[in-house]
Amino acid sequence: MDYIIYLPVFLILFPLAGALLSSLIPEGKDRIRNPFVVFISLISALAMIVVLYNFYHFGGWELLIHQIAPGLEIKLRIEPFAALFGGTAAILWFFAVLYSTGYMAHEHNRRRYFIFYLLSLSMTMGIAFSANLLTLYLFYEFLTIFTYPLVIHEGNRDAKAAGIKYIIYSFLGAGLILIGLILTYGNLGTLEFARGGVVDLSTGSQLQWQIAFVCFIFGFGVKAAIMPLHAWLPSAMAAPTPVSALLHAVAVVKSGIFGIIRVMYSLFGITALIGLQLGFFVAGLVSVTILVASIIAMQQDVLKRRLAYSTISQLGYITLGAGLFNMIGLTGGLLHIINHALLKITLFFCAGAIITVTGKKKISDLNGLGKQMPLTMIAFTIAAIGMIGIPPVNGFISKWYLIQGSLESGAPIFVAVLIGSALLNAAYFLPIVIAAFFKEGQFKKEKGPEAPLSMLIPILILVAGCLVLGTNLQLTVPYLHDIAEYLFFSGGN
């Protein structure tokens, strides 16, 4: 079983090697490239499943890659939160790659697209397995660099403008994280993640620690799309839809969320955060994002932009759960990492199928679409119901835990935020469903599959997963509760 310790390295290097090898396949050789990149993503997903199996049966482990100086190390570690983020990303990445082979069939620069799609997978695995802030920071920045070509893939004016905005915002966030990193190392001499946190408020002034924490929240908050640092995300909708799914459901935004929770629970810890008198700073900040983003989403006619603002709002749920400072709220936030990932990737895949088959991008042009694409729109409807938080779809349970966590924290204002957001979600999702199924339009049923099977099959599998997780809570809730307990309590408790 000694090989298990090297699986995190394999999960980083294997897609990296796959990207390099795919660069040798000529542009027009899709019959070679497509099966190859699907194979790379499949093996990565299976390797991640092996990691998860061994972790839950035998516990975690770590591997030192390189020591730069005392307290500055490149180190990988498997522990509960890493397993959650890494497992979600690797498994959904396989479906995203499979979907991409259909969506990109008639697009340009397909070789470049898949090279950077695999490179982004490699960096995401590095983020998941980082044992300290330095390692996370390095992989985090490489993820920015490798997703940039995906954002500008279309090559038009909108794509180039979106790419510039993405880079500016991301590097601004990186600068803030670096300030926090320097302050932390200067006071502690270490950047290690540990159960219950490592920050000791007696080493350094309270003001220094408050500045470091705020820098971390706003730094990682760029990719987590916390307002007013969110503007890059709607602009990035200029990218191909599988990239939008990657940005919104799996990699980029979730890496920001991952960083925030890491800093709060594995670097600072509850005791230090209470000592800094930060209270509900994070929860209050994201509550504004939850409501304002939902209101803006209602005003969007372009389907992908409406989904983008929905993402900004829904990400706030995860951070809200972390900011409630209790086990129930944190469990709800962690549950929503999985639930939102499944729901949002399904919605974006449906949007991509609609664009591919009909060429329609605006909601106002989708009247009667359910006649031509019934399976796609049924999947969209189920995922939309989940985003609203209606059972039996999986989005309900995470929001239920967040409401319970808000009550336990003695802050019913957050319950009002969650209920108000659910109503706003219904207001911007249900009109799409009503237009597709109950309004007359130009669409009619056609013979054959309603979308390429490489796109339709992932949609149907993922929406089935939303229902399975929504009706079988034992598949997620006990494990996510254990992860929350691991993060929340120190090793001595």
C-alpha positions as CSV (number, residue, x, y, z in Angstrom):
1,M,0.0,0.0,0.0
2,D,3.0,2.3,0.0
3,Y,2.0,3.5,-3.5
4,I,-1.0,5.3,-2.0
5,I,1.2,8.1,-0.6
6,Y,2.2,9.1,-4.1
7,L,-1.4,9.3,-5.5
8,P,-1.7,13.0,-4.9
9,V,1.5,13.5,-6.9
10,F,0.1,11.2,-9.6
11,L,-3.1,13.2,-9.7
12,I,-1.1,16.4,-10.3
13,L,1.4,15.0,-12.8
14,F,-0.9,12.6,-14.8
15,P,-3.1,15.3,-16.3
16,L,-0.1,17.5,-16.7
17,A,1.6,14.8,-18.8
18,G,-1.6,14.2,-20.6
19,A,-1.7,17.9,-21.6
20,L,1.9,17.7,-22.9
21,L,1.2,14.6,-24.9
22,S,-2.0,16.0,-26.3
23,S,0.0,18.9,-27.6
24,L,1.7,16.5,-30.0
25,I,-1.6,15.5,-31.6
26,P,-2.3,17.6,-34.7
27,E,-5.2,20.0,-34.7
28,G,-7.4,18.0,-37.0
29,K,-6.9,14.6,-35.3
30,D,-10.0,14.7,-33.1
31,R,-10.6,11.0,-33.4
32,I,-7.3,10.5,-31.6
33,R,-7.3,13.5,-29.2
34,N,-10.9,13.2,-27.9
35,P,-10.6,9.6,-26.7
36,F,-7.2,10.4,-25.3
37,V,-8.3,13.4,-23.2
38,V,-11.4,11.5,-22.0
39,F,-9.1,8.7,-21.0
40,I,-6.8,11.0,-19.0
41,S,-9.7,12.6,-17.2
42,L,-11.3,9.1,-16.5
43,I,-8.1,7.7,-15.0
44,S,-7.7,10.9,-12.9
45,A,-11.3,10.4,-11.6
46,L,-10.7,6.7,-10.9
47,A,-7.4,7.5,-9.1
48,M,-9.3,10.1,-7.0
49,I,-11.8,7.5,-6.1
50,V,-9.0,5.2,-4.9
51,V,-7.7,8.1,-2.8
52,L,-11.1,8.6,-1.3
53,Y,-11.5,4.9,-0.6
54,N,-8.1,4.6,1.1
55,F,-8.6,7.8,3.0
56,Y,-11.9,6.8,4.6
57,H,-10.5,3.3,5.5
58,F,-7.0,4.1,6.5
59,G,-6.8,7.8,7.3
60,G,-4.8,10.6,5.8
61,W,-1.1,11.1,5.0
62,E,1.3,13.7,3.8
63,L,4.3,14.0,1.5
64,L,7.1,16.6,1.6
65,I,8.1,17.6,-1.9
66,H,10.7,20.3,-1.2
67,Q,11.8,22.6,1.7
68,I,12.7,26.1,0.6
69,A,13.4,27.3,4.1
70,P,12.2,26.5,7.6
71,G,8.5,26.9,7.6
72,L,8.4,27.4,3.8
73,E,7.7,24.0,2.2
74,I,6.1,22.5,-0.8
75,K,4.0,19.8,0.8
76,L,1.0,17.7,-0.1
77,R,-1.5,16.2,2.3
78,I,-4.7,14.1,2.2
79,E,-7.2,15.1,4.9
80,P,-11.0,15.4,5.0
81,F,-11.5,18.8,3.3
82,A,-8.9,17.9,0.6
83,A,-10.8,14.8,-0.1
84,L,-14.1,16.7,-0.5
85,F,-12.8,19.4,-2.8
86,G,-10.5,17.1,-4.8
87,G,-13.0,14.3,-5.2
88,T,-15.8,16.7,-6.4
89,A,-13.4,18.3,-8.9
90,A,-11.8,15.2,-10.3
91,I,-15.1,13.3,-10.8
92,L,-17.0,16.2,-12.4
93,W,-14.0,17.0,-14.6
94,F,-14.4,13.7,-16.4
95,F,-18.0,14.7,-17.3
96,A,-16.9,18.1,-18.4
97,V,-14.2,16.7,-20.7
98,L,-16.7,14.2,-22.2
99,Y,-19.2,17.0,-22.7
100,S,-16.5,19.2,-24.3
101,T,-15.7,16.6,-27.0
102,G,-19.3,17.2,-28.3
103,Y,-19.5,20.9,-27.7
104,M,-16.1,21.7,-29.3
105,A,-16.6,19.5,-32.3
106,H,-17.0,22.5,-34.7
107,E,-14.9,25.0,-32.7
108,H,-11.5,26.3,-33.5
109,N,-8.2,25.6,-31.7
110,R,-9.4,22.4,-30.1
111,R,-5.9,21.2,-29.4
112,R,-5.1,24.4,-27.3
113,Y,-8.5,24.1,-25.6
114,F,-7.9,20.6,-24.3
115,I,-4.3,21.2,-23.4
116,F,-5.3,24.0,-21.0
117,Y,-8.4,22.1,-19.8
118,L,-6.1,19.3,-18.6
119,L,-3.5,21.7,-17.2
120,S,-6.3,23.3,-15.1
121,L,-7.3,19.9,-13.7
122,S,-3.7,19.4,-12.6
123,M,-3.5,22.7,-10.8
124,T,-6.9,22.1,-9.1
125,M,-5.6,18.8,-7.7
126,G,-2.6,20.7,-6.4
127,I,-4.8,23.2,-4.6
128,A,-6.9,20.4,-3.1
129,F,-3.9,18.5,-1.7
130,S,-1.9,21.5,-0.4
131,A,-0.7,21.0,3.1
132,N,0.2,24.7,3.7
133,L,-0.6,28.2,2.4
134,L,2.5,28.5,0.3
135,T,1.7,25.3,-1.7
136,L,-1.9,26.4,-2.1
137,Y,-0.8,29.9,-3.3
138,L,1.5,28.5,-6.0
139,F,-1.1,26.1,-7.4
140,Y,-3.7,28.8,-7.1
141,E,-1.8,31.2,-9.2
142,F,-0.9,28.6,-11.9
143,L,-4.7,27.9,-12.1
144,T,-5.2,31.5,-13.0
145,I,-2.6,31.3,-15.7
146,F,-3.9,28.1,-17.2
147,T,-7.5,29.1,-17.2
148,Y,-6.8,32.4,-18.9
149,P,-6.4,30.9,-22.4
150,L,-9.8,29.1,-21.8
151,V,-11.5,32.4,-21.0
152,I,-10.2,34.1,-24.2
153,H,-10.6,31.0,-26.3
154,E,-13.2,32.5,-28.7
155,G,-10.7,35.2,-29.7
156,N,-13.3,38.0,-30.2
157,R,-13.4,41.4,-28.6
158,D,-15.7,40.2,-25.7
159,A,-13.4,37.3,-25.0
160,K,-10.3,39.4,-25.0
161,A,-11.9,42.0,-22.7
162,A,-13.1,39.3,-20.4
163,G,-9.6,37.8,-20.3
164,I,-8.0,41.2,-19.3
165,K,-10.6,41.6,-16.6
166,Y,-10.1,38.1,-15.3
167,I,-6.3,38.6,-15.1
168,I,-6.5,42.0,-13.4
169,Y,-9.0,40.8,-10.8
170,S,-7.1,37.5,-10.2
171,F,-3.7,39.2,-9.7
172,L,-5.3,41.8,-7.5
173,G,-6.6,39.0,-5.3
174,A,-3.2,37.3,-5.5
175,G,-1.5,40.4,-4.2
176,L,-3.9,40.6,-1.2
177,I,-3.2,36.9,-0.4
178,L,0.5,37.5,-0.6
179,I,0.3,40.4,1.9
180,G,-1.6,38.1,4.3
181,L,0.9,35.3,3.6
182,I,3.9,37.6,4.5
183,L,2.2,38.9,7.7
184,T,1.4,35.3,8.8
185,Y,4.9,33.9,8.1
186,G,6.5,37.0,9.7
187,N,4.5,36.4,12.9
188,L,4.5,32.6,13.1
189,G,7.4,31.4,11.0
190,T,5.1,28.8,9.5
191,L,2.3,28.6,6.9
192,E,1.2,25.1,7.8
193,F,-2.5,24.1,7.8
194,A,-3.5,22.3,11.0
195,R,-6.7,21.1,12.6
196,G,-8.0,24.0,14.7
197,G,-5.6,26.5,13.1
198,V,-2.1,27.6,13.9
199,V,-2.5,31.4,14.5
200,D,-1.4,32.5,17.9
201,L,-2.7,36.0,18.7
202,S,0.1,36.5,21.2
203,T,2.6,36.6,18.4
204,G,2.0,39.9,16.7
205,S,-0.6,42.7,17.2
206,Q,-4.3,42.2,16.9
207,L,-4.4,44.8,14.1
208,Q,-1.8,42.9,12.1
209,W,-3.9,39.7,12.3
210,Q,-7.0,41.6,11.4
211,I,-5.3,43.0,8.4
212,A,-4.0,39.6,7.4
213,F,-7.5,38.0,7.7
214,V,-9.2,40.7,5.7
215,C,-6.5,40.4,3.0
216,F,-7.1,36.7,2.8
217,I,-10.9,37.0,2.6
218,F,-10.9,39.6,-0.1
219,G,-7.9,37.9,-1.9
220,F,-9.6,34.5,-2.1
221,G,-12.9,36.4,-2.4
222,V,-12.0,37.4,-6.0
223,K,-12.3,33.9,-7.3
224,A,-15.2,33.2,-4.8
225,A,-16.9,36.2,-6.5
226,I,-17.7,38.1,-3.3
227,M,-19.2,41.5,-4.3
228,P,-17.8,43.9,-5.3
229,L,-15.0,41.6,-6.5
230,H,-17.3,39.6,-8.8
231,A,-17.3,41.6,-12.1
232,W,-14.8,39.2,-13.9
233,L,-17.2,36.3,-13.6
234,P,-20.2,37.5,-15.7
235,S,-17.7,38.8,-18.3
236,A,-16.1,35.3,-18.5
237,M,-19.3,34.0,-20.0
238,A,-17.7,34.9,-23.3
239,A,-15.8,31.6,-23.0
240,P,-17.2,28.3,-24.4
241,T,-19.9,26.8,-22.2
242,P,-17.8,23.9,-20.9
243,V,-15.3,26.5,-19.7
244,S,-18.2,28.4,-18.0
245,A,-19.1,25.1,-16.3
246,L,-15.5,24.7,-15.2
247,L,-15.3,28.3,-13.8
248,H,-18.7,28.2,-12.1
249,A,-19.1,24.7,-10.8
250,V,-15.8,22.9,-10.3
251,A,-12.5,24.7,-10.4
252,V,-12.0,28.4,-10.2
253,V,-14.8,29.7,-8.0
254,K,-14.6,26.7,-5.7
255,S,-10.8,27.2,-5.3
256,G,-11.6,30.6,-3.9
257,I,-14.1,29.1,-1.5
258,F,-11.6,26.4,-0.6
259,G,-9.0,29.1,0.2
260,I,-11.4,31.1,2.4
261,I,-12.4,28.0,4.4
262,R,-8.8,26.9,4.7
263,V,-7.7,30.2,6.0
264,M,-10.6,30.4,8.5
265,Y,-10.5,26.9,9.9
266,S,-7.0,25.5,9.1
267,L,-4.9,28.6,9.5
268,F,-6.7,30.9,12.0
269,G,-9.1,28.6,13.7
270,I,-12.3,29.4,15.6
271,T,-10.5,30.5,18.8
272,A,-8.3,33.1,17.0
273,L,-11.3,34.4,14.9
274,I,-13.3,34.9,18.0
275,G,-10.4,36.6,19.7
276,L,-10.0,39.0,16.7
277,Q,-13.6,40.1,17.3
278,L,-14.5,39.6,13.7
279,G,-17.9,38.2,14.6
280,F,-20.2,37.8,11.6
281,F,-17.9,39.8,9.3
282,V,-17.7,37.1,6.6
283,A,-21.4,36.1,6.9
284,G,-22.6,39.7,6.7
285,L,-20.4,40.4,3.7
286,V,-21.6,37.4,1.7
287,S,-25.2,38.0,2.7
288,V,-25.2,41.2,0.6
289,T,-23.7,39.2,-2.2
290,I,-26.4,36.5,-2.0
291,L,-29.3,39.0,-2.3
292,V,-27.8,41.6,-4.7
293,A,-26.6,38.9,-7.1
294,S,-30.0,37.3,-7.2
295,I,-31.7,40.6,-7.9
296,I,-29.2,41.3,-10.8
297,A,-29.8,37.7,-12.1
298,M,-33.5,38.5,-12.6
299,Q,-32.6,41.3,-15.0
300,Q,-30.4,39.2,-17.3
301,D,-31.9,38.0,-20.6
302,V,-28.8,36.1,-21.8
303,L,-29.1,32.6,-20.2
304,K,-25.4,32.2,-19.4
305,R,-25.3,35.6,-17.7
306,R,-28.3,34.7,-15.6
307,L,-26.6,31.5,-14.5
308,A,-23.4,33.5,-13.8
309,Y,-25.1,35.8,-11.3
310,S,-26.9,32.8,-9.8
311,T,-23.4,31.3,-9.2
312,I,-22.3,34.5,-7.4
313,S,-25.3,34.3,-5.2
314,Q,-25.1,30.5,-4.5
315,L,-21.4,30.7,-3.7
316,G,-22.3,33.0,-0.9
317,Y,-24.3,30.2,0.8
318,I,-21.1,28.2,1.2
319,T,-19.1,31.1,2.7
320,L,-22.1,32.0,4.9
321,G,-22.1,28.5,6.3
322,A,-18.4,28.9,7.2
323,G,-19.0,32.3,8.7
324,L,-21.7,31.1,11.1
325,F,-19.0,29.6,13.3
326,N,-21.1,26.5,14.3
327,M,-21.1,22.9,13.2
328,I,-24.5,22.9,11.6
329,G,-23.8,25.9,9.5
330,L,-20.4,24.7,8.4
331,T,-21.9,21.3,7.5
332,G,-24.5,23.1,5.3
333,G,-21.8,25.1,3.6
334,L,-19.7,22.0,2.9
335,L,-22.8,20.2,1.6
336,H,-23.4,23.0,-0.8
337,I,-19.9,22.6,-2.3
338,I,-21.1,19.2,-3.7
339,N,-24.7,20.2,-4.3
340,H,-24.0,23.4,-6.0
341,A,-21.3,21.8,-8.2
342,L,-23.7,19.1,-9.4
343,L,-26.6,21.5,-10.0
344,K,-24.7,24.3,-11.6
345,I,-22.7,22.1,-14.0
346,T,-26.0,20.5,-15.1
347,L,-27.5,23.9,-15.7
348,F,-24.5,25.1,-17.8
349,F,-24.4,21.8,-19.7
350,C,-28.1,22.3,-20.6
351,A,-27.4,25.9,-21.7
352,G,-24.5,24.7,-23.9
353,A,-26.7,22.0,-25.5
354,I,-29.4,24.7,-26.2
355,I,-26.8,27.0,-27.8
356,T,-25.3,24.1,-29.8
357,V,-28.6,22.8,-31.2
358,T,-30.6,26.0,-31.6
359,G,-28.1,28.8,-31.6
360,K,-30.3,30.7,-29.1
361,K,-28.6,32.4,-26.2
362,K,-31.4,34.6,-24.8
363,I,-34.1,33.5,-22.5
364,S,-36.7,35.5,-24.5
365,D,-36.0,33.3,-27.5
366,L,-36.6,30.0,-25.7
367,N,-40.4,29.9,-25.8
368,G,-41.6,26.3,-26.6
369,L,-38.1,24.8,-26.5
370,G,-39.4,21.9,-24.4
371,K,-41.0,20.5,-27.5
372,Q,-37.6,20.2,-29.3
373,M,-35.4,19.4,-26.4
374,P,-37.6,17.8,-23.7
375,L,-34.9,15.8,-21.9
376,T,-32.6,18.8,-21.7
377,M,-35.3,21.1,-20.4
378,I,-36.5,18.5,-17.9
379,A,-32.9,18.2,-16.6
380,F,-32.7,22.0,-16.5
381,T,-36.0,22.1,-14.5
382,I,-34.8,19.6,-12.0
383,A,-31.5,21.4,-11.5
384,A,-33.4,24.8,-11.2
385,I,-35.7,23.3,-8.5
386,G,-32.5,22.2,-6.7
387,M,-31.0,25.7,-6.8
388,I,-34.2,27.1,-5.4
389,G,-34.0,24.6,-2.6
390,I,-37.1,22.5,-3.1
391,P,-37.0,18.8,-2.2
392,P,-36.4,16.1,-3.4
393,V,-33.5,17.7,-5.3
394,N,-30.1,17.9,-3.4
395,G,-30.1,21.7,-3.1
396,F,-32.7,21.5,-0.3
397,I,-30.6,19.7,2.4
398,S,-27.7,22.1,2.3
399,K,-30.0,25.1,2.6
400,W,-31.9,23.4,5.4
401,Y,-28.6,23.0,7.4
402,L,-27.7,26.7,6.7
403,I,-31.1,27.8,8.1
404,Q,-30.6,25.6,11.2
405,G,-27.0,27.0,11.6
406,S,-28.3,30.5,11.4
407,L,-30.8,29.9,14.1
408,E,-28.2,28.2,16.3
409,S,-25.9,31.2,15.9
410,G,-28.7,33.5,17.2
411,A,-28.8,35.4,13.9
412,P,-32.3,35.0,12.3
413,I,-31.4,37.8,9.9
414,F,-29.5,35.1,7.9
415,V,-32.6,33.0,7.8
416,A,-34.4,35.9,6.2
417,V,-31.5,36.2,3.7
418,L,-31.7,32.5,2.8
419,I,-35.5,32.6,2.4
420,G,-35.4,35.8,0.4
421,S,-32.7,34.4,-1.9
422,A,-34.8,31.2,-2.4
423,L,-37.8,33.4,-3.5
424,L,-35.5,35.3,-5.9
425,N,-34.1,32.1,-7.3
426,A,-37.7,31.0,-8.1
427,A,-38.3,34.4,-9.7
428,Y,-35.4,34.0,-12.2
429,F,-35.4,30.3,-12.8
430,L,-39.1,29.4,-13.1
431,P,-39.9,31.8,-16.0
432,I,-37.3,29.9,-18.1
433,V,-39.1,26.6,-17.4
434,I,-42.5,28.1,-18.0
435,A,-41.4,29.7,-21.3
436,A,-39.9,26.4,-22.5
437,F,-42.9,24.1,-21.7
438,F,-46.0,26.3,-21.6
439,K,-45.4,29.1,-24.2
440,E,-45.8,28.8,-27.9
441,G,-42.6,29.2,-30.0
442,Q,-40.9,28.2,-33.2
443,F,-39.5,24.9,-31.8
444,K,-40.8,21.5,-32.8
445,K,-39.9,17.9,-32.1
446,E,-37.2,16.6,-34.5
447,K,-36.1,13.0,-35.2
448,G,-33.1,11.5,-33.5
449,P,-31.3,12.7,-30.4
450,E,-32.1,16.2,-29.3
451,A,-28.4,16.9,-28.7
452,P,-25.1,15.2,-29.4
453,L,-24.9,12.1,-27.2
454,S,-21.5,13.2,-25.7
455,M,-23.4,16.2,-24.4
456,L,-26.8,14.7,-23.6
457,I,-25.5,11.6,-21.6
458,P,-23.5,13.7,-19.1
459,I,-26.5,16.0,-18.6
460,L,-28.8,13.0,-17.8
461,I,-26.2,11.3,-15.5
462,L,-25.5,14.4,-13.6
463,V,-29.2,15.4,-13.1
464,A,-29.8,11.8,-11.9
465,G,-27.1,12.4,-9.4
466,C,-28.9,15.5,-8.1
467,L,-31.9,13.4,-7.4
468,V,-30.0,10.5,-5.9
469,L,-28.2,12.8,-3.5
470,G,-31.4,14.6,-2.7
471,T,-33.3,11.5,-1.8
472,N,-30.4,9.5,-0.2
473,L,-29.0,11.8,2.4
474,Q,-26.9,9.1,3.9
475,L,-24.6,9.3,0.9
476,T,-23.4,12.8,1.9
477,V,-24.6,14.2,5.2
478,P,-22.7,11.8,7.6
479,Y,-19.4,12.4,5.7
480,L,-19.8,16.1,5.4
481,H,-20.7,16.3,9.1
482,D,-17.4,14.5,9.9
483,I,-15.5,16.9,7.7
484,A,-17.1,19.9,9.4
485,E,-16.2,18.3,12.8
486,Y,-12.6,17.8,11.7
487,L,-12.3,21.5,10.6
488,F,-14.2,23.0,13.5
489,F,-12.5,21.3,16.4
490,S,-8.9,21.3,17.3
491,G,-6.9,18.1,17.4
492,G,-7.1,18.1,21.2
493,N,-10.9,18.0,21.3
